[in-house]
Amino acid sequence: MKASELPTEVLPATPFVFIAYAFVWVALIGYVFGLWRRLARVEGELKQVVARLEGQRTP
Amino acid sequence: MRTAERVVPVLLLVAAIMFVRAPFLIDAAPEESTMGLVQKIFYFHVPAAMATFAAAFACGLASAAFLWRRRPMADHVALAGAELAVLFGLIVLVTGPLWARKAWGVWWQWDARLTITLVMWMVFIAYLMLRRFGGPGSEVLAAAVGVFGMALVPFVYLSVTLWRTIHPTTNVIWTLSPGMREPFWWCTAAFLLLCTGLLLVRARLEATRAALERECLAVEE
């Protein structure tokens, strides 16, 4: 069989491009959302602890 | 810190606007003559790599500063940089094989560029694992790992020049056709702005967490 007659794999490009961009958006949005939630939780806990500490200090 | 608190929302807003506009610019860009549509992964893959390098440098330089002066803020920035190097590095390592499968016919090749990129990414994973599981005092050892990770960046960048590799060379960026330049540099700016904004926010999270630990100790006393 000649090289030109060998079956060649032709993959459509669209799924690869779509999955690549979808992954990027999901990864970035997921990270930003997770970071926002972590920051809100830690800042909330800090406010509570500071308030408790001030309550302990004031007679 | 107050300047950062004012600057960060602006940075992130501008980055978000740029990311929203990016797909329209990418769609309008001409298709590359040999690779066709799949080449458009380039507009996120390469900027993500640049953001990975920027985050790696942030981690390495902050780690070096921490090893030298032991300032807590340097440690916070180093941790933030490592986390972002892992995030953007993951984007590179996922979008690259998706592009490779169509362009080269294989998902992965153990060539110099791909292998060194994977190793560099794993070094920053090791940094995060050290910080997570290493216990008190692990920040010093992790800082050494961070410096080592940063040292790998020039090897990643120069790998396509130093060794024979299937990966395109760095010349590609400077020889882009006019229609491709605008979307590429737009996406690069978007990724770098996002990386900078996220670095500041993540460092602030670590600083807040450290303040919380100090206050909790003060309550217990």
Interface residues (C-beta under 8 A of the other chain):
Chain A: E9 L11 A13 T14 F16 V17 I19 A20 Y21 F23 V24 A27 L28 Y31 V32 L35 R38 L39 V42 E43 E45 L46 V49 V50 R52 L53 Q56
Chain B: L12 F19 P23 G36 L37 V38 K40 I41 F44 H45 A48 L87 L90 I91 V94 T95 L98 W99 R101 K102 G105 L194 L198 V201 R202 R204 L205 T208 R209 A211 L212 E215 C216 A218 V219
